[in-house]
Amino acid sequence: MYFIWYLLIGLTAGWIANLIVKGEGSGLVVNLVVGLIGGVLGGWLFSAVGLVPTGKLGSLVTAVIGAIVLLWIVSLLTHKKIRNS
């Protein structure tokens, strides 16, 4: 059952992060991958600062923040590749 919650939170977090960063969603699979990786990245960032989010809302906020950071890093890397070409 927890696996389904991780997928739902990841999908929602990826969608919200794409809305914040890009202004639109990127599709079901991309949102899911961004949200799941963002959840791991957000958990790592929060633990590095000493924060421990709890509950479903805390997990969602952590995943959204991590996904935003992930999309920001990806956008920096892709813009550098385009400029150098």
Phi, psi and omega in degrees: 000323180295329179299320179294321177296318178300318179294316180294317178294318178297316179297314180295316181295318178297319179295314180296316180296319177295324176295320182288314186279312187260336183092358178205161177284167182240012182105160187298310185292316180295317178299320180295313181295315179298318180293318180291315177294322177297325177296318178293314180296317178296320176298320178293317180295317180295319180290329177294329179273341179101013179263145179231100178287144180234154176079178181292320179294319177297321177294320179295315179297317178299315181293322179295314179297316177297320179292323176297315178298317179299312179295325178295315178297316179297319180294324176295317181291320181287326178291325178294321180295321181292318181293323182284340183283000000 
